[in-house]
Amino acid sequence: MTFVWVQMLWFLALVPILVLLYILAQRRRQKYARDALRKGPGIRRHIPAALFIAALTVGVFALARPTATVTLPSEEGTAILCVDVSGSMAATDVKPSRMEAVKEGARTLITGRPHNVRVGIVTFSSDAALIQPPTNNSDLLLAAVDRLHPERYTAIGSAIQMALDTIFGKEDDSKHAEAQTSPQGQLIPAPPDQEPPAVAPGSYKSAVIVLLTDGQNTEGPDPLDIADKAANRGVRVFTIGVGTKEGAVLSIPGTGWSFRVFLDEPTLRQIAAKTAGIYYKASSKEDLQRIYQSLATRLMVEREKTEITALFVAAVMALFLAGGAFSLLWFNRLL
């Protein structure tokens, strides 16, 4: 918890003074009415005063305008699932194969997502393609997952760019200005495409990208450059690396050639870090299941920093009312 006006907390120094004054007042009263006090209400006598002092203490915190990170239900949003369909996804170091494990995990995400979250599916190998536009229709999404199969190469940057195009639209008005006409009737050419003003990474709450890959980028633009674009648009990219530490050996049919493929974890970590996302490592089918379940939960709720002064004010009122009620009930006076 943090405070907007932290300097107000200096007023907390008055609380011990109030407690000391109350103790002195009680001792003075006891000096003049010792016998009567011995037969009095005992500890109940101090409860209203304690509640009033507690109310003043909480009130100081309220003056400082406390803020906290709270969990809130998410509004309707979009998740773009970018799935690597390069040839290395046929490897079997993740059983039954990387591709089949990914399919099972994708099904978990689709069926376990909140009803207000649409899902779109982008596949990427030598290029990226939107094979299922964002939809709430689980049947369409599951059918698209069933069609996934390994192809060639790995274009991670192209996949993130395709996901951004899907979220914001290729003809986003903030990127493409229309031609205008001058007062003399002459056509003024539109300026070249420009990126929209940058916002804080992770600040765009209406959509996220889930990038799933098992290899290194071999085609298309640099993934870190496209990650910068996603960060500037405020879109979080959650990256999932599929594969074991040892990697996998793949053979090219009919050539006698074989090669080992490795997971480029540093790049995936950087993509997630740049965009305020999270990197996950999946070395088994069970890992993927847990990761997708976690992502489904993250799509359901959002953590947001917000001012909670109203809660402290409510606590102050409750303490004052309780102290006043006890004082009236037991002593027929407010304090």
N, C-alpha and C positions, 0 to 999 in steps of 0.2 A: 504494500500500500504506500502511495506517495501523496503529497499535499501540494496544492496549487499555491496557497499562501502559508508556507511553512513557518514564517516569522510569527504567526499567531500562536504557535505552540509555546512561545515564551510565557503566555498567560498561565500555563500549567504550574508555574512557580507559585502562583497564588493558592493552589490547592493545599499544600502543606500548611500554609499560613492560616487558612480557614479551619483546618483540622485542629491546629494548635489553639486558635481562639475558642473553638468549641470546647476543647478539653479544659481550658482555663475557666470558661464560663460554668462548666459543670462542677469544677472544684469549688468555685466561689459559691455556687448554689448549695453544694453539700455542706459547706462551712456554716451556713445559716439555717439549714433545715436538715441536719443529720438524722434526726429521729424520724422525721416524716419520710425521708428518702429511703430509709431502711425498710419501710413498709410499702414503698411505692411499686411501680410496674417493672422495675428491674431493667433488663436489657432492652425491653420494648421501647423505653424512653429514648434510646439512641437510634432506632431504626429509621424514623422519618428524617432526622438530620443526615444520616448516612446516605439516604436516597437523594436528598437535595444536593449534597456535595458531589455525589456520583453524577447527577444530572448536569451540574456546572462543569465537571471534568469532561463529560462527553460533549457538552456544548462548545468547549474550547476546540476540540477536534473538529467539530462541525464548522467553526469559524475558519479553520485552516483549509477547508474545502478538500476533503480526502478523495482520492481516485484509486480505483483498483481494476485489475483485469478480471472480467467476469465472463462466464460462458452464457451465450445467448443462442436461441434457436435460429438457424440460418433461414434466410428468405429464399425464394425460388432462384435457382442457379443452374449453371452448366458445367459439366466435367467433360473435357476432351481426353479420351484415352488414346495415346499414341503407342502403337504396338510395332515393335521391330519384327519384320518378317524376312530378315536376311537369311542366307543359307545356313549360318551357324546355329539358327534356332532349331535345326534338326538334331543337334547334339543330344546325347542321352546321359550326360553327367547329372542332369536334373531329371529324375524319373517321372513318367515314362519317357518324356523328352522335354526339352525346354519349351517347345511350342505347345505341347499338350498341357504342360503345367501352367503355362500362361493362359491358355484357354479356360482352364478350370478356375484360375484366379479371377479372370475377367467375369466369368459367370457369377462368382461370389459377389463381386462389386456391383454388378447390374441388379441382381436379385436382392441385395442387402442395402441398396442406396435408399435415401429418403424419397418419398413419392414426389416431392417438389423439386428434385434435381434431375435435369435432363442430361443424357449422356450421348456424346458423339464419338465415333471411332475413326481414327486416322491410322493407316498402315504406312510403313516406310521400309524401302530397301534401297534401290538405286535412286528412287525419288519418293515423294510422299503423295498419298491420295486419300481423300475423304470418302470412305466406303459406306459410312452411315452418318447422315447429318444428325445433330442433336435432337433427341426425342425422348418421350416418357414411355414409349411403347417397348416393353421388355421383350416381346416376341421378335420384333425387328432387330433389336440389339443382339439377342442370343443367336439369331440366324446369321448376323454379320460375323459374330465370333466363330461360329461353326465353319465359315468359309475361309478362315485364316490358314495360310500354308506358307512354308519357307520359299523364298525366292533368291535374290542376290544382293550383295553389297549392303551398306548401312549409311543412310543419310539422316543423321540425327538432327542437324540444323534445319533441314527441309521439313522435318516432321513438326518441329516447334513453330516454324513459320506458318505451315498449313493450319496448325491449331489456332494461332493468332488470327489468321485470315478468317477462320470459321467463327471465332468469337466476335470479332469486330466487323467483319465483312471487308472484302477486297476494295469495295468502293466506299469506304468510310469517309464521311464528309470532312472529318478532321484531318485526313491525309490528302485528299484530292480536292483542290479548289476548282470551281467551274469558271469557264471563261466569262468575262464581263464585257459590257459595251460602254465605250466612253461617251461623254456628253455630245461629241460630234458624230456619234453613230458608228465609230470605228470599233472593230472587235479587238479586245485586249486579250492576248493569249493567257491561259491559266499558268500560274507559276509552277515550277517543277514540284514533284511530290515531296512533301515534308513530313517528318515524324511529328506527332502531336507533342505538346509539352510534357516533359517527364513528371511522373508522380512518384510517391514513395513506394518502394518495392513491397509487394504483398497487400497494397491498399485497395485493390480492386476485388470486391467481395462477391461479385456475381458469377465468376467463372474461375476454374482452375484447370491446369494441364497435368495429366498423369503420364509420364514418359517411361516406357518400359523397353529396355534394350539389354543385349547380352554381349555386345562387342564394342569396337572402336569405330569412330566416324571415318568413313572412307570416301564419301561422295558429298557433293553439295557444299553449302556455306559452312563456315566455322560455327559449331554449336554454341560456343561462348559468345560470339557476336550476336547471334539470334537470342540467346539468353538475356543479353543486355537490353534488347528490344522488349522482351517480355517484362523485365524488371521495370523499365521505363513506363510501361502501360499498367504496372501494378499487379500483373498476373503471376500468381504463384505456380511454380513447376515442381511437382513432386516426382522425383526420379527413383526408379527401381532397377537395380542391377541384377540380372539373372545369370547364374553360373557359379561354379565352384572355384575355390582358390587355385586349383591346379589347371583350370581351363579345360578345353576339349580338343581332341585331334579329329580333324575332318578330312575325308578323302574325296578327291574329285573323280567321279566315275569315268572309266575309260581312259584315264591319263596316267594312272599309277602315282599321281601326286597326292601328298597329304600335307596338312599344315595344322598348327595349333592356334586356337583362338583364345584371346584373353579378354577379360572385362576391364574396361577403362574406368575404374572407380574414381580417380582424381577428377576427370572431366564431369562425371555425373554429380560428384559432390559440389563442384564449383557452380554448376547450373542451378542446383537447389539453393546453394548459399546466396547466389546473386539475386534470386527471385523470392527470397524468404520462404522457400519450400523446405522439404525434408528429403534426405537421401535414405533409401532402404536397400539392404543387401538381401537377396533371396538365393539361398543355396539349395533349396529343396521345394517340393510342392507345398509342404506344410508351411514353409516360410511365406510363400506367396499368398496362401489362404489367410494367414494372420495379418499380413500387410494390407490386403484388400479389405479385410474386416475393419482394420484401423482407419483406413481411408474413408470407408463408408461412414464411420462415426464422425470423422472430421468434416465430411460434407454435411452432416446433420446439424452440427453446432459450430459456432464461431466464438473465438475469444477476443474480447474487445476491451480496451481501456476506457473506462467511463467514470464520471464523477458520481460519488455515492453520498453526497452531503445530505440528501433527503432521508436516507436511512438513519444517519446520526441524529438529525432533527427529530425524527420519529422516536428514537430511543430517549432523547431528552424529554420529550413530552410525556412518554410513558413513565419515566422515573419521577418527574414532578407530580404527575397525577397519583402515582402510587404513594409517594411520600405524603402528599396532602390528604389522601384518603385514610391512611393509617393514623395520621395525626388527629383528624377529625373523629375517627372512630374511637380512638383510645383516650384522647385528651380534650376533645371538643374545641380544638384550636388548630390552626394551620401549622404551627411550629412551636 
